[in-house]
Amino acid sequence: MKHRLRNLIVLFVASIGLAFAFNFFLLPHEVLSGGVTGLAMIFGLLTPFNSGVWLVIFNIPVLIIGWMKLGKEFIANSIFSVAVTSVAMLYIPLIQVTEDPLLASVFGGVITGAAIGVIIRFYGSTGGFDVIGLVLTLKRDLPLGALVFSLNSLVVFASGFFFTWELALYTLASIYITGIVVDRIHTRHIKLSLMVVTDKDQELRSELIGNLIRGITVMDAHGAYSNQERKVLYTVISRYELALVKSIIHEVDSRAFVSVTETVEVMGNFRRS
Protein backbone atom coordinates (compact mmCIF):
# COMPACT_ATOMS: atom_id res chain seq x y z
CA MET A 1 0.00 0.00 0.00
CA LYS A 2 2.84 2.43 0.88
CA HIS A 3 4.59 1.59 -2.39
CA ARG A 4 1.41 2.30 -4.34
CA LEU A 5 0.85 5.56 -2.47
CA ARG A 6 4.41 6.67 -3.22
CA ASN A 7 3.90 6.01 -6.93
CA LEU A 8 0.68 8.04 -6.95
CA ILE A 9 2.41 10.94 -5.20
CA VAL A 10 5.21 10.91 -7.79
CA LEU A 11 2.67 10.76 -10.64
CA PHE A 12 0.72 13.63 -9.06
CA VAL A 13 3.77 15.89 -8.70
CA ALA A 14 5.02 15.11 -12.24
CA SER A 15 1.56 15.79 -13.70
CA ILE A 16 1.41 19.17 -11.94
CA GLY A 17 4.86 19.95 -13.31
CA LEU A 18 3.62 19.09 -16.80
CA ALA A 19 0.69 21.50 -16.43
CA PHE A 20 3.07 24.27 -15.32
CA ALA A 21 5.27 23.65 -18.38
CA PHE A 22 2.24 24.03 -20.64
CA ASN A 23 0.73 27.13 -19.02
CA PHE A 24 3.97 28.96 -18.16
CA PHE A 25 6.14 28.25 -21.20
CA LEU A 26 4.40 26.67 -24.18
CA LEU A 27 0.81 27.93 -24.42
CA PRO A 28 1.58 31.66 -23.83
CA HIS A 29 3.72 31.62 -26.99
CA GLU A 30 1.40 29.18 -28.80
CA VAL A 31 4.29 26.70 -28.80
CA LEU A 32 2.60 23.32 -28.73
CA SER A 33 3.41 20.00 -27.24
CA GLY A 34 3.27 16.99 -29.55
CA GLY A 35 0.68 14.36 -30.36
CA VAL A 36 -2.73 14.33 -28.73
CA THR A 37 -1.63 16.95 -26.18
CA GLY A 38 -0.60 19.24 -29.02
CA LEU A 39 -3.93 18.73 -30.75
CA ALA A 40 -5.67 19.57 -27.46
CA MET A 41 -3.61 22.77 -27.29
CA ILE A 42 -4.60 23.69 -30.86
CA PHE A 43 -8.29 23.18 -30.11
CA GLY A 44 -7.88 25.04 -26.80
CA LEU A 45 -6.43 28.06 -28.61
CA LEU A 46 -9.01 27.99 -31.41
CA THR A 47 -12.16 27.30 -29.35
CA PRO A 48 -13.69 28.66 -26.12
CA PHE A 49 -12.96 25.36 -24.33
CA ASN A 50 -9.82 24.94 -22.24
CA SER A 51 -7.05 22.67 -23.55
CA GLY A 52 -7.50 20.44 -20.49
CA VAL A 53 -11.02 19.57 -21.61
CA TRP A 54 -9.84 18.61 -25.09
CA LEU A 55 -7.01 16.60 -23.55
CA VAL A 56 -9.53 14.33 -21.83
CA ILE A 57 -11.74 13.99 -24.93
CA PHE A 58 -8.89 13.05 -27.27
CA ASN A 59 -7.35 10.62 -24.81
CA ILE A 60 -10.44 8.42 -24.39
CA PRO A 61 -9.89 6.22 -27.51
CA VAL A 62 -6.12 6.11 -26.94
CA LEU A 63 -6.54 4.94 -23.35
CA ILE A 64 -8.94 2.21 -24.50
CA ILE A 65 -6.18 0.89 -26.81
CA GLY A 66 -3.71 1.06 -23.93
CA TRP A 67 -6.11 -0.83 -21.65
CA MET A 68 -6.18 -3.69 -24.16
CA LYS A 69 -2.41 -3.78 -24.79
CA LEU A 70 -0.65 -2.48 -21.67
CA GLY A 71 -2.78 -3.57 -18.72
CA LYS A 72 -5.16 -2.16 -16.14
CA GLU A 73 -2.61 -0.71 -13.70
CA PHE A 74 -0.87 1.22 -16.47
CA ILE A 75 -4.12 2.71 -17.73
CA ALA A 76 -5.33 3.49 -14.21
CA ASN A 77 -2.10 5.44 -13.62
CA SER A 78 -2.45 7.12 -17.01
CA ILE A 79 -6.03 8.20 -16.34
CA PHE A 80 -4.92 9.58 -12.99
CA SER A 81 -2.04 11.50 -14.61
CA VAL A 82 -4.20 12.89 -17.44
CA ALA A 83 -6.91 13.93 -14.96
CA VAL A 84 -4.43 15.72 -12.67
CA THR A 85 -2.80 17.50 -15.63
CA SER A 86 -6.17 18.53 -17.09
CA VAL A 87 -7.51 19.90 -13.80
CA ALA A 88 -4.22 21.67 -13.05
CA MET A 89 -4.32 23.36 -16.47
CA LEU A 90 -7.77 24.73 -15.62
CA TYR A 91 -6.54 26.40 -12.41
CA ILE A 92 -2.94 27.34 -13.21
CA PRO A 93 -3.02 30.76 -14.93
CA LEU A 94 -1.42 31.36 -18.31
CA ILE A 95 1.70 33.33 -17.42
CA GLN A 96 4.36 34.37 -19.92
CA VAL A 97 7.56 33.67 -17.98
CA THR A 98 9.77 34.89 -20.83
CA GLU A 99 9.10 36.98 -23.91
CA ASP A 100 11.55 34.92 -25.98
CA PRO A 101 9.68 32.03 -27.68
CA LEU A 102 12.95 30.13 -28.20
CA LEU A 103 13.70 30.15 -24.46
CA ALA A 104 10.11 29.13 -23.80
CA SER A 105 10.47 26.24 -26.27
CA VAL A 106 13.72 25.03 -24.70
CA PHE A 107 12.68 25.22 -21.06
CA GLY A 108 9.16 24.07 -21.79
CA GLY A 109 10.56 21.08 -23.68
CA VAL A 110 12.97 20.19 -20.85
CA ILE A 111 10.32 20.38 -18.13
CA THR A 112 7.78 18.53 -20.27
CA GLY A 113 10.30 15.78 -21.09
CA ALA A 114 11.33 15.41 -17.44
CA ALA A 115 7.70 15.20 -16.30
CA ILE A 116 6.72 12.69 -18.99
CA GLY A 117 9.84 10.60 -18.38
CA VAL A 118 9.07 10.35 -14.65
CA ILE A 119 5.41 9.51 -15.30
CA ILE A 120 6.34 6.72 -17.74
CA ARG A 121 9.08 5.42 -15.44
CA PHE A 122 6.49 5.01 -12.68
CA TYR A 123 4.27 2.94 -14.97
CA GLY A 124 1.94 5.62 -16.28
CA SER A 125 1.65 7.94 -19.25
CA THR A 126 0.26 11.29 -20.28
CA GLY A 127 -1.97 9.57 -22.80
CA GLY A 128 -1.84 10.35 -26.49
CA PHE A 129 1.18 9.27 -28.49
CA ASP A 130 2.94 8.12 -25.30
CA VAL A 131 0.54 5.19 -25.23
CA ILE A 132 0.84 4.56 -28.97
CA GLY A 133 4.64 4.67 -28.68
CA LEU A 134 4.65 2.25 -25.75
CA VAL A 135 2.42 -0.17 -27.65
CA LEU A 136 4.82 -0.04 -30.61
CA THR A 137 7.87 -0.59 -28.38
CA LEU A 138 6.31 -3.86 -27.24
CA LYS A 139 7.08 -5.12 -30.75
CA ARG A 140 10.44 -3.42 -31.24
CA ASP A 141 12.92 -2.31 -28.58
CA LEU A 142 13.29 1.27 -29.78
CA PRO A 143 14.05 4.44 -27.78
CA LEU A 144 10.64 5.76 -26.79
CA GLY A 145 11.60 9.43 -27.01
CA ALA A 146 12.78 9.12 -30.62
CA LEU A 147 9.67 7.16 -31.59
CA VAL A 148 7.29 9.62 -29.95
CA PHE A 149 9.17 12.52 -31.56
CA SER A 150 8.57 10.97 -34.98
CA LEU A 151 4.85 10.59 -34.24
CA ASN A 152 4.59 14.05 -32.70
CA SER A 153 6.14 15.73 -35.72
CA LEU A 154 2.74 15.44 -37.37
CA VAL A 155 1.50 18.12 -34.98
CA VAL A 156 4.16 20.50 -36.29
CA PHE A 157 2.51 20.55 -39.70
CA ALA A 158 -0.92 21.07 -38.15
CA SER A 159 0.33 23.99 -36.05
CA GLY A 160 1.96 25.48 -39.17
CA PHE A 161 -1.37 25.60 -40.98
CA PHE A 162 -3.34 26.93 -38.02
CA PHE A 163 -0.77 29.46 -36.76
CA THR A 164 2.60 30.32 -38.36
CA TRP A 165 5.46 28.21 -39.62
CA GLU A 166 7.81 30.06 -37.27
CA LEU A 167 5.78 28.76 -34.33
CA ALA A 168 5.73 25.34 -35.98
CA LEU A 169 9.55 25.30 -35.92
CA TYR A 170 9.54 26.33 -32.26
CA THR A 171 7.15 23.45 -31.64
CA LEU A 172 9.49 21.06 -33.45
CA ALA A 173 12.41 22.23 -31.30
CA SER A 174 10.34 21.82 -28.14
CA ILE A 175 9.17 18.26 -28.86
CA TYR A 176 12.69 17.28 -30.00
CA ILE A 177 14.09 18.39 -26.63
CA THR A 178 11.20 16.63 -24.90
CA GLY A 179 12.07 13.39 -26.71
CA ILE A 180 15.73 13.61 -25.69
CA VAL A 181 14.89 14.20 -22.03
CA VAL A 182 12.32 11.38 -22.02
CA ASP A 183 14.96 8.93 -23.30
CA ARG A 184 17.42 10.04 -20.60
CA ILE A 185 14.84 9.22 -17.90
CA HIS A 186 12.82 6.38 -19.42
CA THR A 187 15.55 4.11 -20.86
CA ARG A 188 13.15 1.33 -21.83
CA HIS A 189 15.59 -0.05 -24.41
CA ILE A 190 18.09 -0.88 -21.64
CA LYS A 191 17.84 -4.54 -20.58
CA LEU A 192 18.16 -5.75 -16.99
CA SER A 193 18.87 -9.20 -15.58
CA LEU A 194 16.63 -9.91 -12.60
CA MET A 195 17.38 -12.58 -9.97
CA VAL A 196 14.96 -13.12 -7.08
CA VAL A 197 15.58 -15.50 -4.17
CA THR A 198 12.22 -16.21 -2.50
CA ASP A 199 10.20 -18.59 -0.35
CA LYS A 200 7.02 -17.71 -2.25
CA ASP A 201 8.10 -18.78 -5.71
CA GLN A 202 4.70 -20.09 -6.84
CA GLU A 203 2.84 -16.88 -6.00
CA LEU A 204 5.59 -14.62 -7.32
CA ARG A 205 6.04 -16.63 -10.51
CA SER A 206 2.28 -16.49 -11.16
CA GLU A 207 2.15 -12.70 -10.66
CA LEU A 208 5.20 -12.01 -12.82
CA ILE A 209 4.01 -14.23 -15.68
CA GLY A 210 0.55 -12.64 -15.47
CA ASN A 211 1.91 -9.10 -15.74
CA LEU A 212 4.97 -9.48 -17.98
CA ILE A 213 5.65 -10.79 -21.47
CA ARG A 214 8.91 -12.42 -20.34
CA GLY A 215 9.72 -16.03 -19.58
CA ILE A 216 11.12 -17.02 -16.18
CA THR A 217 13.71 -19.66 -15.27
CA VAL A 218 13.27 -21.29 -11.85
CA MET A 219 16.30 -22.80 -10.08
CA ASP A 220 16.75 -24.63 -6.78
CA ALA A 221 18.96 -22.93 -4.19
CA HIS A 222 20.31 -23.74 -0.73
CA GLY A 223 21.09 -20.96 1.74
CA ALA A 224 24.62 -21.30 3.14
CA TYR A 225 23.81 -19.26 6.25
CA SER A 226 20.13 -20.13 6.80
CA ASN A 227 20.58 -23.75 5.68
CA GLN A 228 17.13 -23.57 4.06
CA GLU A 229 15.91 -24.56 0.61
CA ARG A 230 14.70 -21.70 -1.58
CA LYS A 231 13.90 -20.96 -5.21
CA VAL A 232 15.68 -18.54 -7.52
CA LEU A 233 13.66 -16.84 -10.25
CA TYR A 234 15.70 -15.49 -13.15
CA THR A 235 14.53 -13.39 -16.08
CA VAL A 236 15.57 -10.46 -18.29
CA ILE A 237 13.32 -7.41 -18.42
CA SER A 238 13.41 -3.93 -19.94
CA ARG A 239 14.31 -0.94 -17.78
CA TYR A 240 10.75 0.29 -18.17
CA GLU A 241 9.31 -2.84 -16.55
CA LEU A 242 11.44 -2.53 -13.40
CA ALA A 243 8.98 -0.28 -11.53
CA LEU A 244 6.16 -2.79 -12.06
CA VAL A 245 8.37 -5.76 -11.11
CA LYS A 246 9.54 -4.08 -7.90
CA SER A 247 5.94 -3.35 -6.98
CA ILE A 248 4.90 -6.99 -7.56
CA ILE A 249 7.83 -8.41 -5.59
CA HIS A 250 7.20 -6.02 -2.70
CA GLU A 251 3.53 -7.03 -2.51
CA VAL A 252 4.08 -10.81 -2.82
CA ASP A 253 7.29 -11.25 -0.79
CA SER A 254 8.74 -8.14 0.80
CA ARG A 255 11.57 -10.27 2.32
CA ALA A 256 12.78 -11.60 -1.04
CA PHE A 257 16.41 -11.04 -2.02
CA VAL A 258 16.54 -9.23 -5.36
CA SER A 259 19.53 -8.58 -7.61
CA VAL A 260 19.23 -6.32 -10.67
CA THR A 261 22.11 -5.90 -13.13
CA GLU A 262 22.33 -4.18 -16.50
CA THR A 263 22.60 -6.59 -19.44
CA VAL A 264 24.80 -5.73 -22.42
CA GLU A 265 23.07 -7.95 -25.01
CA VAL A 266 20.16 -10.37 -25.21
CA MET A 267 19.95 -13.23 -27.73
CA GLY A 268 17.09 -15.65 -28.20
CA ASN A 269 13.47 -15.25 -27.11
CA PHE A 270 13.30 -12.00 -25.16
CA ARG A 271 9.50 -12.00 -25.47
CA ARG A 272 7.21 -14.82 -24.37
CA SER A 273 5.36 -16.28 -27.35
Residue pairs with C-beta under 8 A, 6 or more apart in sequence:
3 246
3 247
3 250
3 251
4 247
7 77
7 122
7 123
7 243
7 247
8 77
8 80
10 118
10 122
11 77
11 80
11 81
11 84
11 119
11 122
11 124
12 80
12 84
14 81
14 114
14 115
14 116
14 118
14 119
14 122
15 80
15 81
15 82
15 84
15 85
15 88
15 115
15 119
15 126
16 84
16 85
16 88
17 111
17 114
17 115
18 85
18 88
18 111
18 112
18 115
18 116
18 119
18 126
19 84
19 85
19 88
19 89
19 92
20 88
20 92
20 111
21 107
21 108
21 111
21 112
21 115
22 33
22 37
22 41
22 51
22 85
22 89
22 108
22 112
23 89
23 92
23 93
23 94
23 95
24 92
24 95
24 97
24 108
25 31
25 97
25 98
25 104
25 105
25 107
25 108
25 111
26 32
26 33
26 41
26 104
26 105
26 108
26 112
26 174
27 41
27 44
27 45
27 51
27 94
28 94
28 95
28 96
28 97
28 104
29 96
29 101
29 104
29 105
29 167
29 170
30 45
30 159
30 163
30 167
31 101
31 104
31 105
31 108
31 167
31 170
31 171
31 174
32 38
32 41
32 42
32 155
32 159
32 167
32 171
32 174
33 41
33 112
33 152
33 155
33 174
33 175
33 178
34 128
34 129
34 148
34 149
34 151
34 152
34 153
34 155
34 156
34 171
34 175
34 178
35 128
35 129
35 130
35 132
35 148
35 151
35 152
35 154
35 155
36 55
36 58
36 59
36 62
36 127
36 128
36 129
37 55
37 126
37 127
37 128
38 152
38 155
38 158
38 159
38 171
38 175
39 54
39 58
39 155
39 158
40 51
40 52
40 54
40 55
40 57
40 58
41 51
41 54
42 155
42 158
42 159
42 162
43 49
43 51
43 54
44 50
44 51
44 52
44 53
44 54
45 51
45 163
46 162
47 54
50 89
50 90
51 89
52 85
52 86
52 87
52 88
52 89
52 90
53 86
55 82
55 85
55 86
55 89
55 127
56 82
56 83
56 86
58 127
58 128
59 82
59 127
59 128
62 127
62 128
62 131
62 132
63 75
63 78
63 79
63 82
63 127
63 131
65 131
65 132
65 135
66 74
66 75
66 78
66 125
66 131
66 134
66 135
67 75
69 135
69 138
70 131
70 134
70 135
70 138
71 211
73 123
73 211
73 244
74 123
74 124
74 125
77 119
77 122
77 123
77 124
77 125
78 124
78 125
78 126
78 127
78 131
80 124
81 119
81 124
81 125
81 126
81 127
82 126
82 127
85 126
96 104
97 104
97 107
98 104
98 107
101 167
101 170
102 170
102 173
104 170
105 170
105 171
105 173
105 174
105 177
106 173
106 174
106 177
108 174
109 173
109 174
109 175
109 176
109 177
109 178
109 181
110 177
110 178
110 181
112 174
112 178
112 181
113 145
113 177
113 178
113 179
113 180
113 181
113 182
113 184
113 185
114 181
114 185
115 126
116 125
116 126
116 130
116 178
116 181
116 182
117 181
117 182
117 183
117 184
117 185
117 186
118 185
119 125
119 126
120 130
120 134
120 144
120 182
120 185
120 186
120 240
121 185
121 186
121 240
121 243
122 243
123 243
123 244
123 247
125 131
125 134
129 148
129 151
129 152
130 144
130 148
132 151
133 144
133 147
133 148
133 151
134 144
134 240
136 142
136 147
137 144
137 147
137 188
137 189
137 240
138 213
141 188
141 189
141 238
141 270
142 189
143 183
143 188
143 189
144 182
144 183
144 186
144 188
144 189
144 240
145 178
145 179
145 180
145 181
145 182
145 183
145 186
146 179
146 183
148 179
148 182
149 175
149 176
149 178
149 179
152 175
152 179
153 172
153 175
155 171
155 175
156 168
156 169
156 171
156 172
156 175
157 168
159 167
159 168
159 171
160 167
160 168
186 239
186 240
187 239
187 240
188 238
188 239
188 240
189 238
189 239
190 238
190 239
190 262
191 236
191 237
191 238
191 239
191 262
191 263
191 265
191 266
191 270
192 236
192 237
192 238
192 239
192 242
192 260
192 261
192 262
192 263
193 234
193 235
193 236
193 260
193 261
193 262
193 263
194 233
194 234
194 235
194 236
194 237
194 245
194 258
194 259
194 260
195 232
195 233
195 234
195 258
195 259
195 260
196 204
196 232
196 233
196 234
196 249
196 256
196 257
196 258
196 259
197 221
197 230
197 231
197 232
197 256
197 257
197 258
198 204
198 230
198 231
198 233
198 249
198 252
198 253
198 256
198 257
199 230
199 231
199 253
199 255
199 256
200 252
200 253
200 256
201 218
201 230
201 231
201 233
203 252
203 253
204 233
204 248
204 249
204 252
204 253
204 256
205 216
205 218
205 233
207 248
207 251
207 252
208 214
208 216
208 233
208 235
208 245
208 248
209 216
209 272
211 244
211 248
212 235
212 237
212 241
212 244
212 245
212 272
213 271
213 272
214 235
214 236
214 237
214 241
214 270
214 271
214 272
215 235
215 269
215 272
216 233
216 234
216 235
217 233
217 234
217 235
218 231
218 232
218 233
218 234
219 231
219 232
219 234
220 229
220 231
220 232
221 229
221 230
221 231
221 232
222 228
222 229
222 230
223 229
223 230
236 263
236 266
236 270
237 245
242 260
246 258
249 256
249 258
